[in-house]
Amino acid sequence: MGRFEGRVAIVTGGGSGLGRATARLLAEEGAPVGVLDLAADAADAVAAEIVDAGGSASAFACDVSDPGSVEAAVAAVAAGLGRPQMLVNSAGIGGFSRSEEEDPVRWAAIVAVNLTGTFLMCRFTLPHLLDGGGTIVNIASNAGLMGQPFSAAYCASKGGVINLTRALAVEYVDQGVRVNAVAPGGMRTPLTKGFRLPEDADLDLLRPVMSKLGVSEPEEVAACVAYVASDDARYMVGSIVSIDGGLVAYGGGFPKPKE
Ligand SMILES: NC(=O)c1ccc[n+]([C@@H]2O[C@H](COP(=O)([O-])OP(=O)(O)OC[C@H]3O[C@@H](n4cnc5c(N)ncnc54)[C@H](O)[C@@H]3O)[C@@H](O)[C@H]2O)c1
């Protein structure tokens, strides 16, 4: 019997990368999964993969930055699959820019998806979690725990996710709802494919955010998310779990490679 037998999970950004890997793993271990994504086709494809593999899943189109869309999607999961007991907030966007050139519209979009979107999903899922217990795992980033150049909006949004996690964790600690965050470093996903560094960017500034171990596979991080969501992590409350190849631990940054 899997760790999540019959426990309904909602995974945002479930159509790609870490969200996809997490949705597949939770389903493999028995969870009926609501796969939420702005990209409806991608959510459909992942739900179909899960069903083909013998699991249970349904896809729901959802823009996490839109309160009406979030409310409707959470209600649809509850009506279609049953009471949500787990929420994984993996939807996210980003991009590089010099801060003095950042487009205020893009700043607002990054904060709206990464931070406000995470809050809205918690806001509308919490009533279900409180009705019998549950858990939330927010996906933060090493960029929420350290400075990353050319990424002010992303860093600010992920820093916000980290303290949002702590705030919710203490608010609900005695009401049967555990809230934690997982903070990955670089993962091999489509997220960064469209990122372009500003012209003449000093690459040395980026060395501290590049692990000696390269990037992780999303499946490795999904395994960490599943542990945090499982009952084995009963005593884990408000934790920010780094899985980043040593980036935050190193602090000062990895030294230059030998010439
Ligand atoms: N890839 C990395 O190197 C890395 C590192 C640290 C943290 N993270 C975080 O991990 C999480 C997952 O990222 P990923 O690498 O799997 O990226 P990804 O691009 O592969 O997946 C993100 C998914 O979120 C969806 N999405 C975007 N905007 C949305 C919206 N408004 N509403 C609903 N869904 C939306 C996208 O359609 C996509 O399917 C993100 O929160 C990201 O910030 C990623």
Ligand as a Chemical Component Dictionary entry (heavy atoms), coordinates in Angstrom:
data_LIG
# 
_chem_comp.id                   LIG 
_chem_comp.type                 NON-POLYMER 
_chem_comp.pdbx_formal_charge   0 
_chem_comp.three_letter_code    LIG 
# 
loop_
_chem_comp_atom.comp_id 
_chem_comp_atom.atom_id 
_chem_comp_atom.alt_atom_id 
_chem_comp_atom.type_symbol 
_chem_comp_atom.charge 
_chem_comp_atom.model_Cartn_x 
_chem_comp_atom.model_Cartn_y 
_chem_comp_atom.model_Cartn_z 
_chem_comp_atom.pdbx_ordinal 
LIG N1  N1  N 0  13.894 24.606 -12.691 1  
LIG C1  C1  C 0  14.657 25.157 -11.754 2  
LIG O1  O1  O 0  15.892 25.278 -11.932 3  
LIG C2  C2  C 0  14.040 25.589 -10.449 4  
LIG C3  C3  C 0  14.904 25.893 -9.370  5  
LIG C4  C4  C 0  14.346 26.268 -8.156  6  
LIG C5  C5  C 0  12.970 26.354 -8.011  7  
LIG N2  N2  N 1  12.172 26.070 -9.068  8  
LIG C6  C6  C 0  10.727 26.166 -8.876  9  
LIG O2  O2  O 0  10.140 24.896 -9.085  10 
LIG C7  C7  C 0  8.776  25.074 -9.507  11 
LIG C8  C8  C 0  8.530  24.233 -10.739 12 
LIG O3  O3  O 0  9.334  24.735 -11.790 13 
LIG P1  P1  P 0  9.775  23.824 -13.019 14 
LIG O4  O4  O 0  11.234 23.943 -13.112 15 
LIG O5  O5  O -1 9.118  22.519 -12.919 16 
LIG O6  O6  O 0  9.153  24.717 -14.199 17 
LIG P2  P2  P 0  8.280  24.321 -15.481 18 
LIG O7  O7  O 0  8.294  25.528 -16.334 19 
LIG O8  O8  O 0  8.751  23.027 -16.029 20 
LIG O9  O9  O 0  6.823  24.103 -14.839 21 
LIG C9  C9  C 0  6.085  25.175 -14.336 22 
LIG C10 C10 C 0  4.619  24.950 -14.685 23 
LIG O10 O10 O 0  3.869  26.020 -14.101 24 
LIG C11 C11 C 0  2.854  26.357 -15.019 25 
LIG N3  N3  N 0  2.379  27.711 -14.784 26 
LIG C12 C12 C 0  2.989  28.884 -15.097 27 
LIG N4  N4  N 0  2.198  29.922 -14.775 28 
LIG C13 C13 C 0  1.074  29.397 -14.242 29 
LIG C14 C14 C 0  -0.130 29.957 -13.739 30 
LIG N5  N5  N 0  -0.323 31.287 -13.725 31 
LIG N6  N6  N 0  -1.082 29.130 -13.265 32 
LIG C15 C15 C 0  -0.910 27.788 -13.293 33 
LIG N7  N7  N 0  0.191  27.195 -13.783 34 
LIG C16 C16 C 0  1.169  27.993 -14.248 35 
LIG C17 C17 C 0  3.499  26.226 -16.388 36 
LIG O11 O11 O 0  2.532  26.119 -17.419 37 
LIG C18 C18 C 0  4.341  24.973 -16.198 38 
LIG O12 O12 O 0  3.624  23.826 -16.576 39 
LIG C19 C19 C 0  8.605  26.580 -9.743  40 
LIG O13 O13 O 0  7.952  27.149 -8.637  41 
LIG C20 C20 C 0  10.019 27.082 -9.861  42 
LIG O14 O14 O 0  10.116 28.448 -9.500  43 
LIG C21 C21 C 0  12.657 25.679 -10.282 44 
# 
loop_
_chem_comp_bond.comp_id 
_chem_comp_bond.atom_id_1 
_chem_comp_bond.atom_id_2 
_chem_comp_bond.value_order 
_chem_comp_bond.pdbx_ordinal 
LIG N1  C1  SING 1  
LIG C1  O1  DOUB 2  
LIG C1  C2  SING 3  
LIG C2  C3  SING 4  
LIG C2  C21 DOUB 5  
LIG C3  C4  DOUB 6  
LIG C4  C5  SING 7  
LIG C5  N2  DOUB 8  
LIG N2  C6  SING 9  
LIG N2  C21 SING 10 
LIG C6  O2  SING 11 
LIG C6  C20 SING 12 
LIG O2  C7  SING 13 
LIG C7  C8  SING 14 
LIG C7  C19 SING 15 
LIG C8  O3  SING 16 
LIG O3  P1  SING 17 
LIG P1  O4  DOUB 18 
LIG P1  O5  SING 19 
LIG P1  O6  SING 20 
LIG O6  P2  SING 21 
LIG P2  O7  DOUB 22 
LIG P2  O8  SING 23 
LIG P2  O9  SING 24 
LIG O9  C9  SING 25 
LIG C9  C10 SING 26 
LIG C10 O10 SING 27 
LIG C10 C18 SING 28 
LIG O10 C11 SING 29 
LIG C11 N3  SING 30 
LIG C11 C17 SING 31 
LIG N3  C12 SING 32 
LIG N3  C16 SING 33 
LIG C12 N4  DOUB 34 
LIG N4  C13 SING 35 
LIG C13 C14 SING 36 
LIG C13 C16 DOUB 37 
LIG C14 N5  SING 38 
LIG C14 N6  DOUB 39 
LIG N6  C15 SING 40 
LIG C15 N7  DOUB 41 
LIG N7  C16 SING 42 
LIG C17 O11 SING 43 
LIG C17 C18 SING 44 
LIG C18 O12 SING 45 
LIG C19 O13 SING 46 
LIG C19 C20 SING 47 
LIG C20 O14 SING 48 
# 
